[in-house]
C-alpha cells in the first residue's frame, strides 16, 4: 500500500496532480512487478478548507510556553540568590537580634 500526499495553494490542481501521480504509479507498478491489477483505493478530492496548522493555537501555545519559561527563570534566579537584604533576614538566619545599623551615606566619604 502506498499513500500519496500532495500540498499546494490551489485545491483543484492539487487533487488533479495527486490523481495523476496515483494513475502513473499504478501503471508503472503493473509493468515493473508484472502484476495484473493495481487498484487505487481512494481518488483525491479537492479540499474545502485549509489543512495546515492552526496558527492561533500555535501562537497561544508559544505564548504560554514563553510565560512559563519566564516565571521558571525568575523563580530559579530568586532561589539561587543568597544575598541578605534586611535586618529581619539576618535575625532569621543567625538567630540573634540586630542591635545596631550603619546608615548608607550617598556621595560621602
Secondary structure as GFF3:
##gff-version 3
##sequence-region A 1 109
A	DSSP	alpha_helix	11	33	.	.	.	ID=ss1
A	DSSP	alpha_helix	55	80	.	.	.	ID=ss2
A	DSSP	alpha_helix	87	94	.	.	.	ID=ss3
###
